[in-house]
Amino acid sequence: MRPLIEDVLDVLREILTVYSASGSGCSVSDVRLEAVRKVATRELAGHRFKNRDSAERSIHDACTRRLKLSAPAFDARVNRWLSGDPVELHSLLRSVGGYAKNRSAVESLRSERVREHSVVSREVTQAPPYPAEFIASDVIDAAYPERRETILQRLLRDTATARELKLRHHNHCQICGLAVPLWDGLTYAEAHHIRPLGHPHNGPDSPNNMLILCPNHHAQCDLGAIRLDLASLRQLPDHIIDIEHIRYHNTTIAK
């Protein structure tokens, strides 16, 4: 029988992968659920389980009920680990059977950080050549002090959902209809979150909060240079835009 700790470690590895790709804009509970699904799918393919429901239930229970934890309690430990404090999670894993055999795997996960490290020169830079208010509304980590080593958390927006929407719209901008031509018949578009991800907007990373736009209209929306009119957007029957996100853009983002 597969040791309990191996299921938990697999979920934690997937959480790292999912969280690194989606950034801090996703809730830990959503990341956990996606990680459980990924591990369950892999174990199902290996014929460990008879069906998807039993696979997902067993993997979920490994991280909660079998650890004598509620889902929120597990998420709280994971959240502290992702924020750089692995002590509680490591202590929990040490109490799980099979820890000795998997100690090296636990130790490697213990020190993981979901952050992007960037070392730059220490030269002093000039002030930006444009007013601060021109900074896009969803760029939350821009700063112009002297350069130094920094740790940044960035939201990676080209998610599977965004890529799928681009395909469904054939890269045509939902405002002007343009699909930017590239080469060999390829085209280009960008996914825009109407209510931006991250603090202070905290918009969802979901299709009803996303538009497929050409780069020009994407920049204008980010900078609040234009208002949005739901009725005039090019829409698909299976891509419904939430009017509340449109209102948020028009009242909070648009200048």
PATOR-727166 format. One record per residue (C-alpha): x, y, z; residue in one letter. Coordinates in nm, 2 decimals, padded with zeros to 4 digits. Layout:
<rs>
(r (X,Y,Z),a) ...
</rs>
This chain:
<rs>
(r (00.00,00.00,00.00),m) (r (00.13,00.35,-00.09),r) (r (00.25,00.54,00.22),p) (r (00.03,00.83,00.32),l) (r (00.32,01.08,00.31),i) (r (00.38,01.01,-00.06),e) (r (00.03,01.13,-00.15),d) (r (00.08,01.44,00.07),v) (r (00.42,01.51,-00.09),l) (r (00.28,01.47,-00.44),d) (r (00.00,01.72,-00.36),v) (r (00.25,01.97,-00.21),l) (r (00.47,01.94,-00.53),r) (r (00.17,02.01,-00.75),e) (r (00.07,02.30,-00.52),i) (r (00.41,02.45,-00.59),l) (r (00.37,02.40,-00.96),t) (r (00.02,02.54,-00.97),v) (r (00.10,02.83,-00.74),y) (r (00.41,02.93,-00.93),s) (r (00.21,02.94,-01.25),a) (r (-00.09,03.13,-01.11),s) (r (00.08,03.35,-00.85),g) (r (-00.07,03.49,-00.54),s) (r (-00.39,03.58,-00.72),g) (r (-00.53,03.23,-00.65),c) (r (-00.66,03.12,-00.32),s) (r (-00.47,02.83,-00.15),v) (r (-00.79,02.62,-00.14),s) (r (-00.83,02.66,-00.52),d) (r (-00.47,02.56,-00.57),v) (r (-00.51,02.26,-00.34),r) (r (-00.81,02.14,-00.53),l) (r (-00.63,02.17,-00.86),e) (r (-00.33,01.99,-00.72),a) (r (-00.55,01.71,-00.58),v) (r (-00.70,01.67,-00.93),r) (r (-00.36,01.65,-01.09),k) (r (-00.23,01.38,-00.85),v) (r (-00.56,01.18,-00.87),a) (r (-00.54,01.19,-01.25),t) (r (-00.18,01.06,-01.24),r) (r (-00.26,00.78,-00.99),e) (r (-00.58,00.69,-01.19),l) (r (-00.37,00.65,-01.50),a) (r (-00.15,00.41,-01.30),g) (r (-00.46,00.20,-01.23),h) (r (-00.43,00.26,-00.86),r) (r (-00.80,00.36,-00.84),f) (r (-01.11,00.24,-01.02),k) (r (-01.26,00.58,-01.10),n) (r (-01.19,00.95,-01.08),r) (r (-01.43,01.01,-00.78),d) (r (-01.25,00.76,-00.56),s) (r (-00.91,00.88,-00.67),a) (r (-00.99,01.25,-00.59),e) (r (-01.16,01.16,-00.26),r) (r (-00.86,00.94,-00.15),s) (r (-00.60,01.20,-00.24),i) (r (-00.80,01.48,-00.07),h) (r (-00.85,01.26,00.25),d) (r (-00.47,01.20,00.26),a) (r (-00.42,01.58,00.31),c) (r (-00.71,01.63,00.55),t) (r (-00.90,01.36,00.73),r) (r (-00.61,01.11,00.75),r) (r (-00.39,01.39,00.89),l) (r (-00.67,01.47,01.13),k) (r (-00.70,01.81,00.98),l) (r (-00.98,02.01,00.82),s) (r (-00.93,02.14,00.47),a) (r (-00.89,02.50,00.60),p) (r (-00.64,02.39,00.86),a) (r (-00.43,02.22,00.59),f) (r (-00.46,02.53,00.37),d) (r (-00.34,02.75,00.66),a) (r (-00.02,02.54,00.70),r) (r (00.03,02.54,00.32),v) (r (-00.02,02.92,00.30),n) (r (00.24,02.98,00.57),r) (r (00.48,02.75,00.38),w) (r (00.42,02.94,00.06),l) (r (00.48,03.26,00.24),s) (r (00.82,03.14,00.36),g) (r (00.74,02.98,00.70),d) (r (00.76,02.60,00.66),p) (r (00.79,02.51,01.03),v) (r (00.43,02.40,01.09),e) (r (00.41,02.20,00.77),l) (r (00.74,02.03,00.83),h) (r (00.64,01.94,01.19),s) (r (00.32,01.79,01.05),l) (r (00.51,01.58,00.79),l) (r (00.75,01.45,01.05),r) (r (00.46,01.30,01.24),s) (r (00.34,01.10,00.93),v) (r (00.44,00.74,00.88),g) (r (00.70,00.70,00.62),g) (r (00.88,01.02,00.71),y) (r (01.22,00.85,00.75),a) (r (01.21,00.70,00.41),k) (r (01.10,01.03,00.25),n) (r (01.30,01.27,00.46),r) (r (01.51,01.40,00.18),s) (r (01.20,01.48,-00.02),a) (r (01.04,01.66,00.28),v) (r (01.36,01.86,00.33),e) (r (01.37,01.97,-00.03),s) (r (01.01,02.09,-00.01),l) (r (01.07,02.25,00.32),r) (r (01.29,02.52,00.17),s) (r (01.10,02.58,-00.15),e) (r (00.98,02.94,-00.21),r) (r (00.73,03.05,-00.47),v) (r (00.91,03.37,-00.55),r) (r (01.11,03.50,-00.84),e) (r (01.47,03.61,-00.74),h) (r (01.62,03.88,-00.95),s) (r (01.96,04.03,-00.89),v) (r (02.03,04.36,-01.07),v) (r (02.32,04.61,-01.06),s) (r (02.33,04.86,-00.78),r) (r (02.35,05.16,-01.00),e) (r (02.12,05.45,-00.93),v) (r (01.85,05.49,-01.21),t) (r (01.69,05.80,-01.34),q) (r (01.33,05.89,-01.26),a) (r (01.08,05.74,-01.51),p) (r (01.03,05.96,-01.82),p) (r (00.65,05.95,-01.78),y) (r (00.41,06.04,-01.50),p) (r (00.34,05.77,-01.23),a) (r (-00.03,05.77,-01.32),e) (r (00.05,05.61,-01.65),f) (r (00.15,05.29,-01.48),i) (r (-00.10,05.02,-01.57),a) (r (-00.36,04.94,-01.32),s) (r (-00.26,04.58,-01.28),d) (r (00.11,04.63,-01.25),v) (r (00.15,04.62,-00.87),i) (r (00.53,04.58,-00.83),d) (r (00.66,04.88,-01.02),a) (r (00.91,05.10,-00.82),a) (r (01.19,05.34,-00.90),y) (r (01.44,05.36,-00.61),p) (r (01.80,05.27,-00.65),e) (r (01.85,04.93,-00.79),r) (r (01.92,04.65,-00.54),r) (r (01.86,04.28,-00.50),e) (r (01.48,04.22,-00.47),t) (r (01.23,03.94,-00.44),i) (r (00.93,03.98,-00.66),l) (r (00.60,03.80,-00.68),q) (r (00.45,03.82,-01.03),r) (r (00.11,03.71,-01.16),l) (r (00.16,03.50,-01.47),l) (r (-00.14,03.58,-01.68),r) (r (-00.11,03.34,-01.98),d) (r (-00.29,03.07,-01.81),t) (r (-00.46,02.76,-01.96),a) (r (-00.79,02.95,-01.94),t) (r (-00.65,03.25,-02.12),a) (r (-00.50,03.03,-02.40),r) (r (-00.83,02.85,-02.44),e) (r (-01.02,03.18,-02.47),l) (r (-00.77,03.30,-02.73),k) (r (-00.83,02.99,-02.94),l) (r (-01.21,03.03,-02.91),r) (r (-01.19,03.39,-03.03),h) (r (-00.93,03.30,-03.29),h) (r (-00.71,03.58,-03.15),n) (r (-00.96,03.85,-03.26),h) (r (-00.98,04.15,-03.03),c) (r (-01.32,04.17,-02.87),q) (r (-01.32,04.55,-02.91),i) (r (-01.20,04.61,-03.26),c) (r (-01.19,04.26,-03.42),g) (r (-00.83,04.28,-03.51),l) (r (-00.61,03.96,-03.49),a) (r (-00.25,04.08,-03.50),v) (r (-00.08,03.91,-03.80),p) (r (00.26,03.74,-03.74),l) (r (00.41,03.49,-03.98),w) (r (00.30,03.18,-04.16),d) (r (-00.06,03.27,-04.10),g) (r (-00.02,03.29,-03.73),l) (r (-00.20,03.56,-03.53),t) (r (-00.15,03.72,-03.18),y) (r (-00.38,03.85,-02.91),a) (r (-00.36,03.92,-02.53),e) (r (-00.58,03.82,-02.24),a) (r (-00.70,04.11,-02.03),h) (r (-00.85,04.08,-01.68),h) (r (-01.12,04.34,-01.66),i) (r (-01.10,04.37,-01.29),r) (r (-00.72,04.33,-01.23),p) (r (-00.58,04.04,-01.04),l) (r (-00.40,04.10,-00.71),g) (r (-00.43,04.37,-00.44),h) (r (-00.62,04.61,-00.43),p) (r (-00.86,04.49,-00.70),h) (r (-00.86,04.12,-00.63),n) (r (-01.03,04.02,-00.95),g) (r (-01.09,03.65,-01.03),p) (r (-00.88,03.46,-01.29),d) (r (-01.19,03.34,-01.46),s) (r (-01.34,03.37,-01.82),p) (r (-01.62,03.61,-01.70),n) (r (-01.35,03.85,-01.60),n) (r (-01.14,03.82,-01.91),m) (r (-01.13,03.98,-02.26),l) (r (-00.92,03.89,-02.56),i) (r (-00.77,04.21,-02.69),l) (r (-00.52,04.34,-02.94),c) (r (-00.21,04.49,-02.77),p) (r (-00.33,04.85,-02.83),n) (r (-00.67,04.80,-02.66),h) (r (-00.51,04.59,-02.39),h) (r (-00.28,04.88,-02.30),a) (r (-00.57,05.13,-02.31),q) (r (-00.77,04.91,-02.08),c) (r (-00.48,04.86,-01.84),d) (r (-00.42,05.23,-01.83),l) (r (-00.79,05.32,-01.79),g) (r (-00.78,05.52,-02.12),a) (r (-01.11,05.38,-02.24),i) (r (-01.44,05.27,-02.09),r) (r (-01.60,04.94,-02.18),l) (r (-01.95,04.89,-02.32),d) (r (-02.07,04.53,-02.28),l) (r (-02.32,04.57,-02.57),a) (r (-02.05,04.67,-02.82),s) (r (-01.80,04.39,-02.73),l) (r (-01.76,04.10,-02.97),r) (r (-01.89,03.81,-02.77),q) (r (-01.94,03.43,-02.80),l) (r (-02.24,03.24,-02.66),p) (r (-02.00,03.03,-02.44),d) (r (-01.80,03.33,-02.31),h) (r (-02.02,03.54,-02.09),i) (r (-01.87,03.86,-01.94),i) (r (-01.99,03.96,-01.59),d) (r (-02.14,04.31,-01.61),i) (r (-02.02,04.37,-01.26),e) (r (-01.66,04.35,-01.38),h) (r (-01.74,04.60,-01.66),i) (r (-01.89,04.84,-01.41),r) (r (-01.58,04.80,-01.19),y) (r (-01.35,04.89,-01.48),h) (r (-01.57,05.19,-01.57),n) (r (-01.59,05.33,-01.22),t) (r (-01.25,05.24,-01.07),t) (r (-01.00,05.18,-01.36),i) (r (-01.12,05.42,-01.63),a) (r (-00.99,05.78,-01.59),k) 
</rs>
